[in-house]
């Protein structure tokens, strides 16, 4: 997965009954857009994520969502 600052990211729930998380990539710490990422979540919290095996993520470029 590759991301850029400003991309929207959706992370699937890890457990049954848990909601998906949505946020905005604020910093890319990996090489060539790779993880880890600093993400500002929709609830206002900010955290460092490093998606591992089995993680389900959807990443949308800022320009893809701007026209909608």
SULWO-V353016 format. One record per residue. N is the residue number from 1. RES is the residue in one small letter. NEAR is the number of other ideal C-beta (glycine too) atoms within 8 Angstrom. Layout:
N&RES&NEAR ; N&RES&NEAR
This chain:
1&x&7 ; 2&x&7 ; 3&x&11 ; 4&x&10 ; 5&x&7 ; 6&x&6 ; 7&x&12 ; 8&x&11 ; 9&x&15 ; 10&x&10 ; 11&x&12 ; 12&x&8 ; 13&x&9 ; 14&x&4 ; 15&x&5 ; 16&x&4 ; 17&x&4 ; 18&x&6 ; 19&x&4 ; 20&x&7 ; 21&x&9 ; 22&x&9 ; 23&x&11 ; 24&x&9 ; 25&x&16 ; 26&x&8 ; 27&x&7 ; 28&x&11 ; 29&x&8 ; 30&x&9 ; 31&x&4 ; 32&x&5 ; 33&x&8 ; 34&x&8 ; 35&x&10 ; 36&x&8 ; 37&x&14 ; 38&x&12 ; 39&x&13 ; 40&x&9 ; 41&x&11 ; 42&x&6 ; 43&x&4 ; 44&x&5 ; 45&x&6 ; 46&x&7 ; 47&x&7 ; 48&x&8 ; 49&x&9 ; 50&x&7 ; 51&x&8 ; 52&x&5 ; 53&x&3 ; 54&x&4 ; 55&x&8 ; 56&x&6 ; 57&x&10 ; 58&x&6 ; 59&x&12 ; 60&x&9 ; 61&x&8 ; 62&x&10 ; 63&x&6 ; 64&x&8 ; 65&x&9 ; 66&x&6 ; 67&x&5 ; 68&x&4
